[in-house]
Amino acid sequence: MTVGDERTALMTAPAAEPVVLGAAADAGDVHAAAGELARGRAVVHRFGTVRALTCRPGREDVARARLLAGRPEGPEGGVTTAPDALAGLFDWTRLPAELPRRPLRQLMEELAELGPFGFRGPAADRVPEHLTSVRDGVRTVRAVTPGLACPSHAFLAAALDRTGTGLLFTLGVEGAPERADEAAARRRFPHHAPVPVTVLAFHRAVGYGRAGLPALALERPGSLSVEHLRSMAANHGFALAPAPAGAPAAGAARVYAPSVRR
């Protein structure tokens, strides 16, 4: 079978419906969902203020997850991992000279502690090619975190342990949220709206702000307001460059094609 034939077979084969991990999931449910993910199923679960579809990081797993989400092609999605391993997804030796490493990592840690967030930076060698994209001549990866207070970390940790991959693929999906879960998410993350994460990019230099601070690029406006992000960035010695024209809006529609069963 040729590569083209393999791709056609993948795209036409029915994808197994994902496991749904609800707000009332206990340790047994989390363990079972992680086991299903390790065996190749995708899992829908809380991710910060939204829901996400998460799977193993293999090329075919990612393609099937995109099909389930109704987005077989496109830039959506990213990789996620344990909070203490997030920085390891990036190649810090390729950080632009204008951006000091230590303050940037401190800003990343503070943003991850505050709530769900996304970062694009130079990809570490261990990140598979199909999970990266070349931006401005740099091989980059988009890494997303649900925020330290998110209960999804229990599931993500179990899935990472079962797969042994060190990272997972995830993308936001729409669906009818459980009201109690939605209210709890708002309490956990009062500074974040129930829309996809804000994404900050640091793979390239974008100049300096009015006060002479090196600027970070706002790749996508999202759940954390631009004003709040600008204030946090300034506290660490960075300005914030606006999102480029054509960047998706914070509330961009996300389609979740198949029905899901508990």
C-alpha positions in Angstrom: 0.0 0.0 0.0 1.4 3.4 -1.0 1.5 6.4 1.3 -1.4 8.0 -0.6 -3.4 4.8 -0.2 -2.7 4.6 3.5 -3.9 8.2 3.9 -7.1 7.5 2.0 -7.8 4.4 4.1 -7.3 6.4 7.2 -9.6 9.2 6.1 -12.4 6.9 5.0 -12.3 4.5 7.9 -14.8 5.1 10.7 -13.2 6.6 13.8 -14.2 5.1 17.1 -16.3 7.5 19.1 -14.3 9.1 21.9 -14.6 8.4 25.6 -16.2 11.2 27.5 -14.8 12.0 30.9 -17.5 14.0 32.8 -17.2 16.4 35.7 -18.3 13.7 38.2 -15.5 11.3 37.1 -13.8 9.5 40.0 -10.3 8.0 40.2 -11.6 4.8 38.5 -13.1 6.7 35.6 -9.8 8.6 35.2 -7.8 5.4 35.2 -10.1 3.8 32.7 -10.1 6.8 30.3 -6.3 6.9 30.4 -6.2 3.2 29.5 -8.6 3.8 26.6 -6.4 6.7 25.4 -3.3 4.4 25.6 -5.1 1.9 23.4 -5.9 4.5 20.8 -9.2 6.1 21.7 -9.5 9.8 22.0 -11.0 11.3 25.2 -13.2 14.4 25.6 -12.6 16.1 28.9 -12.5 19.5 30.7 -9.5 21.6 29.7 -9.4 24.9 31.6 -12.6 26.8 30.7 -13.5 24.6 27.6 -13.6 21.0 26.6 -10.9 19.3 24.7 -10.4 16.1 22.6 -7.1 14.5 23.6 -5.2 11.5 22.1 -1.9 9.9 21.7 0.6 12.0 19.7 1.1 9.6 16.8 0.5 10.8 13.3 -2.5 8.5 12.7 -3.9 9.2 16.1 -3.8 13.0 15.4 -5.4 12.5 12.0 -8.3 10.5 13.5 -8.8 13.1 16.3 -9.0 15.9 13.7 -11.6 13.9 11.8 -13.7 13.4 15.0 -13.5 17.2 15.6 -14.6 17.9 12.0 -11.2 19.5 11.2 -9.2 17.0 9.1 -6.8 19.8 8.1 -5.7 23.0 9.7 -3.5 24.6 12.3 -5.8 24.0 15.3 -4.7 22.0 18.2 -1.4 21.6 20.0 0.5 19.5 22.4 0.2 19.2 26.2 2.1 17.6 28.9 2.7 17.7 32.7 3.2 21.3 34.1 6.8 20.6 35.1 7.6 19.3 31.6 6.0 22.2 29.6 9.2 24.2 29.2 11.0 21.0 27.9 8.9 21.1 24.7 10.9 24.1 23.5 14.4 24.5 22.3 15.6 27.4 24.4 18.9 27.6 22.5 16.9 29.0 19.5 15.2 31.7 21.5 15.7 35.1 19.8 18.6 37.1 21.3 16.3 40.0 22.1 14.2 37.8 24.4 15.8 37.1 27.8 15.2 33.4 28.7 14.7 33.6 32.5 12.0 36.3 32.6 10.2 34.5 29.8 10.1 31.2 31.6 8.9 33.0 34.7 6.1 34.6 32.7 5.2 31.2 31.3 5.0 29.7 34.8 2.9 32.6 36.1 0.5 32.3 33.1 0.2 28.5 33.6 -0.5 29.0 37.3 -3.2 31.6 36.6 -5.2 29.4 34.1 -5.4 27.9 30.7 -2.9 29.3 28.2 -1.0 28.5 25.0 2.6 29.1 23.9 4.3 28.9 20.6 8.1 28.7 20.5 11.0 26.9 18.9 10.3 23.1 19.1 12.6 20.8 21.0 14.1 18.0 18.9 12.0 15.4 20.7 8.7 16.9 19.4 7.6 14.8 16.3 7.6 16.7 13.0 3.8 16.3 12.5 3.2 18.2 15.7 5.3 21.1 14.6 5.0 23.9 12.0 7.5 26.2 10.4 6.8 29.8 11.2 9.1 32.6 10.0 11.7 30.0 9.2 11.6 28.4 12.6 10.4 24.9 13.5 7.8 25.6 16.2 5.4 23.9 18.5 2.2 25.2 20.1 2.0 23.9 23.7 -1.2 24.4 25.7 -1.9 24.0 29.4 -5.3 23.8 31.2 -4.0 25.8 34.1 -2.6 24.4 37.4 -6.0 24.4 39.1 -7.7 22.3 36.4 -8.8 18.8 37.5 -7.9 17.4 34.1 -4.3 17.2 35.3 -5.1 13.9 37.0 -6.3 12.4 33.7 -3.4 13.9 31.7 -0.9 12.6 34.2 -2.4 9.1 34.0 -2.5 9.2 30.2 1.1 10.3 30.0 2.1 7.6 32.4 0.2 4.9 30.4 1.5 6.0 27.0 5.1 6.9 28.0 5.1 9.5 25.2 5.9 12.6 27.3 3.3 14.6 25.4 -0.2 14.3 24.0 -2.2 16.0 21.2 -5.2 18.0 22.1 -7.7 20.4 20.5 -10.7 22.3 21.7 -14.2 21.0 20.9 -17.7 22.2 21.3 -20.4 20.3 23.1 -23.1 20.7 25.7 -21.2 21.4 28.9 -22.4 20.1 32.3 -23.7 23.2 34.1 -22.1 22.3 37.4 -18.8 21.7 35.6 -19.1 25.0 33.7 -19.8 26.9 37.0 -16.8 25.2 38.7 -14.5 26.2 35.8 -15.6 29.8 36.1 -14.8 29.8 39.8 -11.4 28.1 39.3 -10.4 30.6 36.5 -12.2 33.9 37.2 -9.9 35.8 34.9 -10.6 33.5 31.9 -13.5 33.5 29.5 -15.1 30.1 28.3 -13.4 30.3 24.9 -10.2 28.7 23.5 -6.9 29.7 25.1 -4.9 32.8 24.3 -1.6 31.9 22.5 1.6 33.8 23.0 4.5 33.3 20.5 8.2 33.8 21.2 9.9 32.0 18.3 10.7 35.3 16.7 11.6 38.8 17.7 8.9 41.4 16.9 10.6 44.6 18.0 10.2 46.7 21.0 7.3 48.4 22.8 6.9 52.1 23.6 8.9 51.8 26.8 11.7 50.0 25.0 10.8 46.6 26.3 11.3 43.6 24.0 7.9 42.5 22.6 6.2 39.1 22.6 3.8 38.3 19.8 0.1 37.7 20.6 -0.6 34.9 18.1 -4.3 34.5 19.1 -6.5 36.4 21.4 -8.4 34.0 23.7 -9.6 33.3 27.1 -7.3 35.7 29.0 -7.9 39.3 28.1 -5.3 41.3 26.2 -5.2 43.9 28.9 -4.5 41.3 31.6 -1.8 39.6 29.5 -0.2 42.9 28.7 0.0 43.8 32.4 1.5 40.4 33.3 4.1 40.7 30.4 5.1 44.1 31.6 5.8 42.9 35.1 8.4 40.5 33.6 9.9 43.1 31.3 8.1 42.5 28.0 5.8 44.4 25.8 3.0 42.8 23.8 2.7 43.0 20.1 -0.9 42.8 18.7 -2.2 39.7 17.0 -1.6 39.7 13.2 -4.4 40.5 10.8 -6.6 37.5 10.2 -5.9 35.9 13.5 -9.0 33.8 14.7 -11.2 35.5 17.2 -11.5 34.2 20.8 -14.9 32.8 20.3 -14.3 31.2 16.9 -16.7 28.4 16.3 -15.5 24.9 17.0 -17.4 22.0 15.6 -17.6 18.6 17.2 -19.1 16.3 14.6 -20.1 13.0 16.2 -22.4 12.5 19.2 -20.7 11.2 22.2 -21.8 8.6 24.8 -20.9 8.3 28.5 
